[in-house]
């Protein structure tokens, strides 16, 4: 436990003063299950079977409290049980008993929807991929499914303007959402896309989690922090997926690993437990298998 704590402490650095935010009431991260749509979430640090309300839990050790705050501890795992080997490389994600077969055998584009109410109406679980334009959403999707043109990549920010559903293994969805924050789109278009994206989040019962993509090659951006805080205020589970982590030599400014640490420090201002995060690269494949394994445990927990 001490080795694990020291490793996580080594990643802490102070953020640029200009990006510090006023501290609101901290958010608690939670996971949905198929039977918890009305309440949207369940605490991920609790076991799947609920304990008796009258039973008292033993006091938590300092090490376990630290692990529960900094690491993403999934259902079925107690903070005191976490070892170094249980943490996925390049992430704060602990692998738990719900992790299962993460292989992608087949994927097909199903449909594009202009509104949340037009999305598929079956009961399959889904993961929404969201991020600033040019953050690498399409490249990540193509890397996950190992097909180059499943999601269309473009050098023009804002190319995705609809809610795009991709059916994976005929059992769950990857959902490509419009990017936000691109400068060349009309303000009205940005507002409309933001409105229907928020409508999707608030009304989509089959949403397991949002994969919020953050460009690790640039310093923390206020628009990303605002998006993360909106998701947190609305109790929508998320995983931070840091993209472009192969660019470890910065020509100017900070390296990606330093930008990631700055972003993490800012997020800690608003969250009681740090949401899951992972480093990825669509160029080298960094984090691909680990992200799919994490998605499998979220999906299997939701599907119980």
PAPA-165731 format. One record per atom (N, C-alpha, C): residue in one letter; x, y, z. Coordinates in steps of 0.02 Angstrom, whole numbers, plus 50000, padded with zeros to 5 digits. Layout:
! residues N
aXYZ ...
This chain:
! residues 304
x500424994050000 x500005000050000 x500445006350000 x500995006250037 x501435012050041 x501765013449973 x501965008149938 x502265008949872 x501765012049824 x501145009649826 x500625012249783 x500485019549799 x500455021349863 x500325028249883 x500875032849859 x501515030649867 x502075034849845 x502065035849770 x501865030649732 x501845031249660 x501335036449638 x500745036349671 x500225041149653 x500405048149675 x500725048849733 x500925055549756 x501435058649709 x501845054549677 x502365057249633 x502065060749572 x501425059449558 x501105062549499 x500805069349514 x500815071549577 x500485077749595 x500945083749583 x500685088749545 x501035095049536 x500515100549539 x500725106649551 x500265112149555 x500085114749486 x499455116849474 x499245119349409 x499425126649400 x499385129249338 x499505136349326 x498995140449364 x499195145749400 x498725149849440 x498155152649398 x498265154149335 x497755157249294 x497165152549281 x497265145949292 x496735141149277 x496375138749340 x496575141149398 x496245138949459 x495515141149459 x495075136749481 x494365138149480 x494115139249551 x493565142849558 x493235143249623 x492975136349640 x493065134249701 x492905127449720 x492165126849739 x491765123249698 x491075122049716 x491025116049763 x490415114149780 x490325108049819 x490605102249779 x491035098049810 x491355092649772 x490855087449749 x490995084549690 x490555079549661 x490775072649684 x490295068149686 x490445061149699 x490335057349634 x490805052949617 x490755049149555 x490355042849568 x489935040849520 x489515035049529 x489385031549463 x489205025149468 x489085021049409 x488355018949406 x488075018749344 x487385016349337 x487365008849330 x486795005949343 x486664999049327 x486014998849288 x485874993049257 x485264992449217 x484644993849259 x484674992349324 x484084993149367 x484084999749406 x484565004149391 x484615010349430 x484525016549387 x484155015949331 x484085021549285 x483755027549318 x483275026349363 x482915031949393 x483365036149438 x483855032849468 x484325036549511 x484985037849475 x485055034949416 x485615035849371 x486255032549393 x486395031949458 x487065029649475 x487075025749540 x487635022449551 x487785018949612 x488515020249629 x488665020849692 x489355022249713 x489815016649691 x490345018049651 x490765012649625 x491205009449678 x491285012549736 x491705009749787 x491315005049833 x490665004349820 x490264999749859 x490224992949825 x490144987649863 x490054981049835 x489384980649800 x489324976049752 x488694975349717 x488134973249764 x488274969249813 x487774967549863 x487794972549919 x487214975549934 x487204980749984 x487244977850054 x487604981250098 x487674979050167 x487064981150206 x486964978050262 x486404979950305 x486494987050330 x485934990850330 x485974997750351 x486164998350424 x486024993150462 x486164993550533 x486874991450549 x487204988050503 x487884985750516 x488374991550509 x488844991750553 x489344997050552 x489954994650514 x490214998850467 x490814997150431 x491424998450475 x491934994250468 x492544995450507 x492865001950485 x493235005250530 x493555011550511 x494055010550454 x494065015250408 x494505014750350 x495205017350368 x495715013650348 x496405015750361 x496585021750318 x497115025250337 x497335031050298 x497525028950227 x497855023150221 x498045020850154 x497445019250111 x496935016050140 x496335014350103 x495955020750084 x495945025650129 x495595031950114 x495955035550056 x496615035250056 x496995038350002 x496855034849936 x496855028249937 x496715024349876 x496025025949850 x495525026249895 x494845027649874 x494745034549847 x495195039149863 x495155046049839 x495505047049772 x496075043849763 x496505045049704 x496375039949649 x496255033749667 x496155028549618 x495415027549603 x495265024849544 x494585022649528 x494525015449551 x494175014549607 x494085007849636 x493395005349615 x493355000149574 x492714997849546 x492314993849597 x491684992549583 x491274988249626 x491594981449635 x491524978749696 x491804972149710 x492504972349737 x492804978249744 x493474978949770 x493464983749829 x493764981849885 x493834986249942 x494504989849936 x494524996249956 x495165000049951 x495744996549984 x495624993150041 x496164989650076 x496444983850036 x496074981449987 x496284975649948 x496724977549888 x496754983949871 x497094986149810 x497844985249816 x498144982049765 x498864981449760 x499104984749696 x499754985649691 x500054988949633 x499874985349569 x499844978649572 x499724974649512 x499014975349486 x498554977849528 x497854978449508 x497724984849469 x498204989549468 x498104995949434 x498344995449362 x497914997249315 x498094996849244 x498655001849229 x499154999949190 x499715004449173 x499465010849140 x499785016449158 x499605022849128 x498915025249146 x498675023449206 x498005025449227 x497955025449303 x497365027249328 x497215026449399 x496675021149410 x496585016749361 x496025012149360 x496215005449390 x495845003349440 x495934996849471 x495494991749435 x495764986049420 x495384980649388 x495034976549441 x494384975649433 x493994971949482 x493674965749453 x493234962449491 x492954956049470 x492464956549411 x492244962549394 x491774963249338 x492134963749271 x492794964349272 x493174964549209 x493104957849174 x492994958049108 x492894951749071 x493194952049002 x492904948448956 x493144948048888 x493094954948856 x493664957848837 x493664964648810 x493784964848735 x493814959048703 x493964958848631 x493394961648589 x493574965248537 x493084967648488 x493144963148427 x492614959248414 x492624954448359 x492324957348295 x491824961648304 x491504964748245 x491204971448265 x491174975948218 x490874982448230 x490544984748165 x489964987948173 x489624990548114 x489294997248131 x489305001648083 x488955008048091 x488205006648087 x487825009148137 x487115007848139 x486715013648112 x486795019648141 x486405025348117 x486675031848145 x486485037348113 x486615044148137 x485955047248157 x485945050748214 x485325053548239 x485415061048252 x484955065148228 x485005072348240 x484775074348310 x484395069848344 x484145071348411 x484185065048454 x484215066148520 x484275060448565 x483685055648558 x483085058348545 x482495053948540 x482495049748477 x482955051348430 x483005047348369 x483515041748374 x483865041248431 x484375036148440 x484055029248445 x484455023948436 x484185017148442 x483815016148508 x483275012348505 x482835011648563 x482885004648594 x483395000848577 x483484994448610 x483814995548678 x483944990148713 x484194990548782 x484934989148788 x485304989848733 x486024988448736 x486404994148771 x486904992448812 x487294997648846 x487735001348796 x487905007548813 x488315011548767 x488795016148803 x489355017648768 x489855022348792 x489885028248744 x489805034248770 x489825040248729 x490525043148729 x490775044748669 x491435047748663 x491355055148648 x491635059248690 x491535066548688 x492205070048696 x492275075848664 x492885079748672 x492895085748626 x493395089948636 x493475095648592 x493625093248521 x493435097448473 x493595095748404 x494345095248395 x494555090448356 x495265089048344 x495615085748403 x495235083248452 x495545079748508 x495735072648490 x495455070148435 x495615063348412 x495075058348425 x494425060448424 x493885055848437 x493855050248385 x493835052148322 x493785047148269 x494395042548268 x494985045448280 x495595041348281 x495575036348338 x495305038348395 x495255033648452 x494775028048436 x494195029648407 x493705024548389 x494015019548340 x494355022148289 x494675017748240 x495205013348272 x495565016148321 x496085012248356 x495765006848399 x495225008448433 x494895003548476 x494644997548436 x494344998848378 x494054993348338 x494544990648287 x495134993948282 x495664991948236 x495434991648164 x495054996748146 x494864997748076 x494955005148061 x495265006648004 x495485013447991 x494915018247976 x494365015947948 x493855020547924 x493165019247954 x493135016148013 x492495015248045 x492195022048062 x492595026248093 x492395033148106 x492805037648061 x492475042048024 x492805046347976 x493235051548012 x493885051647996 x494325056748024 x494365062547975 x494455068548003 x494485074447961 x494935079647992 x495265083647951 x495675089047976 x495255095347990 x494615095047972 x494175100747984 x493795099748050 x493925103848101 x493575103148164 x492825103748155 x492445099748194 x491725100148191 x491405095948137 x491785091048110 x491515086848056 x490925082748079 x490975079948140 x490425076048168 x489885080848193 x489285080348165 x488745084848184 x488115081048206 x488165074448210 x487605070248229 x487825065348284 x487335061948313 x487475056748362 x487555050148324 x488155047448320 x488295041648279 x488385035448322 x487985030348308 x488005024048346 x488375018648306 x488865015448339 x489225009848310 x489085003748354 x488824998348324 x488644992348361 x489254987748364 x489444985848426 x490044981748438 x489834974848461 x490084969748428 x489944962748446 x489194961448453 x488794965348418 x488064964648419 x487774965048490 x488144968048536 x487914968148606 x487974974848641 x488394979548616 x488454986048648 x488664991248597 x488604997648616 x488735003048569 x489325007448590 x489685009848539 x490115015748545 x489745021448511 x489675027048545 x489305032748520 x489775038648509 x489825040848447 x490255046548429 x489825052848430 x489995057348477 x489605063548484 x489975069348451 x489615074548433 x489935080448404 x490455083448450 x490995085748421 x491505089248460 x491275096148480 x491575098848532 x491385105548554 x491995110148551 x491855116648546 x492395121548553 x492765123248490 x492525121448431 x492885123248370 x492705130348349 x493205134048328 x493125141248318 x492765143048253 x492785138748202 x492535140648136 x491785139548127 x491475136148174 x490755134948168 x490365141048192 x489795142448161 x489375148048184 x489165147048257 x489085152448293 x488885152048363 x488235148348371 x487765149548326 x487115146248330 x487185138648325 x487625136448280 x487735129248271 x488035126348334 x488525129848364 x488825127448426 x488295126748480 x487845131648486 x487335131448537 x486855125648526 x486655124548463 x486185119148448 x486495112348462 x487115111348442 x487445105048453 x487545103748528 x487705108948564 x487775108248636 x487125106248668 x486565109148645 x485915107748674 x485715100548663 x485795097948600 x485565091148589 x486045086048619 x486685087848627 x487145083348661 x486965082748734 x486795088348766 x486585088148837 x485935084248844 x485485084948795 x484865081148797 x484995073748794 x485495071748756 x485685064648752 x485915062248820 x486355066048853 x486615063948918 x486065063148970 x485605067848971 x485105068049024 x484535063149013 x484455060548952 x483875056448937 x484035049448911 x484675047748911 x484875041248882 x484975036148937 x484475031848949 x484505027149004 x485035021748995 x485235020448934 x485715015048921 x486435017448923 x486545023748940 x487225026448943 x487595023549004 x488135019948991 x488545017149045 x489035022349071 x489375025749026 x489865030849046 x490055035048986 x490315040949000 x490595045448949 x491345044748950 x491635043748892 x492365044148884 x492515051148862 x492745055348909 x492885062348895 x493615062948874 x493725064448810 x494395064748782 x494715071448796 x495335071148821 x495725077148837 x496385076848800 x496535082148763 x497155082548724 x497745083648771 x498165078648778 x498735079148825 x499305083248797 x499275085148733 x499825088948703 x499775096448716 x499225098648748 x499125105748763 x498965106448837 x499065112448866 x498895113448936 x498145112648948 x497935111849011 x497215111149026 x496815116948997 x496245115148967 x495815120148936 x495175121048977 x494975127448985 x494385128949026 x493765125448999 x493705124948933 x493105121848904 x493055114448923 x493625111048929 x493625104048951 x493425103549024 x493695108049065 x493515108049136 x492785109549146 x492515114349107 x491805115949111 x491375109849093 x491575106349041 x491205100349020 x491215095049074 x491815093849102 x491875088849155 x491445090649216 x491445097049233 x491055099249291 x490295098749278 x490085100049216 x489375099249199 x489175091949206 x489585087349181 x489445080249187 x489415078249261 x489885080849300 x489895079249371 x489275081749408 x489065087849393 x488465090649425 x487845086649409 x487845083349351 x487255079549330 x487335072049342 x487825070249383 x487925063249404 x488005058549345 x488375060749294 x488485056549235 x489195053649240 x489255047049244 x489915043849252 x490365045449193 x491005046449207 x491465048049154 x492155045049167 x492525043949114 x493225042149116 x493605047149074 x494125050149102 x494555054649063 x495035050549022 x495005051448956 x495445047948910 x495925053048881 x496545052948903 x497045057748879 x497315055148812 x497255059248760 x497465057348693 x498135060548675 x498435058048622 x499065060748595 x499635060348645 x499635054948685 x500155054148736 x500815051548706 x500825050148641 x501455048248609 x501905054148597 x501625060248600 x502025066248586 x502375068548650 x502855064448672 x503175065748736 x503725070948733 x503915073148673 x504415078448666 x504065084848644 x504025089448689 x503675095748674 x504155100648642 x503945103448584 x504355108548551 x504335115048590 x503775116348622 x503715122148665 x503185120748718 x503255123948774 x502785122648828 x502955116248864 x502455113348897 x502555107348938 x502445100948898 x502735095648925 x502635089048896 x501935086548913 x501675081648874 x501005078948888 x500925076348959 x501435072848986 x501365070249054 x501285075949105 x501605081649092 x501535087349137 x500845090449130 x500595090849068 x499915093449057 x499395089049091 x499495082549089 x499025077949121 x499015079049197 x499595079949226 x499625081149298 x499285087649317 x499375092849276 x499035099149289 x498275098349287 x498045094649236 x497315093549229 x497045089649289 x497405084449309 x497185080449366 x497135084649430 x497605089049440 x497595093249500 x496975097749500 x496805100449442 x496215104749437 x495575100649450 x495545094549425 x494965090349435 x494875088649508 x495425087749544 x495375086049615 x495045091549656 x495035097649628 x494705103049664 x493955101849671 x493665097849625 x492935097249621 x492655090349635 x493095085349646 x492855078549654 x493105075449719 x492645072349756 x492835068849817 x493265062749800 x493055059149748 x493465053649721 x493645055449649 x494275054349633 x494505056049566 x494185051349515 x493865053949463 x493605049449410 x494165045449378 x493975040149345 x494455036049310 x494815040049256 x495455038649245 x495815041849190 x496325036849162 x496485037949098 x496965033449065 x497315037249008 x497945035548997 x498345038548943 x498285034148881 x498205037448822 x498135033648760 x498515036948703 x498615033148651 x498885035748587 x498605031448531 x498265034648484 x498005030948426 x498565029148378 x499145032348386 x499725030948342 x500095024648364 x500245024148429 x500635018548455 x500205012948484 x499565014348495 x499125009448527 x499155009548603 x499525014348631 x499565014948703 x498875015448735 x498745011248785 x498125011648823 x497525008248791 x497585005848729 x497005002948695 x496704997048734 x497124991948747 x496874985948780 x496634987448851 x496994991848885 x496804993648953 x496134997348955 x496015001848907 x495385005448904 x494805000548890 x494904995948844 x494384991048829 x494234986548890 x494754984848928 x494644980848989 x494234984749040 x494404991149047 x494024995549093 x493294996049070 x493194996849005 x492504997248979 x492134990748992 x492474985148989 x492144978749001 x491894978249073 x492274980749121 x492034980149190 x491454984949204 x491464990749173 x490904995349180 x490284992349147 x490374989449089 x489814986549051 x489504980649088 x489944976249114 x489684970349149 x489344972249214 x489574977349248 x489244979649309 x488564982549292 x488534986549239 x487894989449218 x487394984049199 x487634978649169 x487204973549139 x486954968349188 x487134969149252 x486924964049301 x486174964549316 
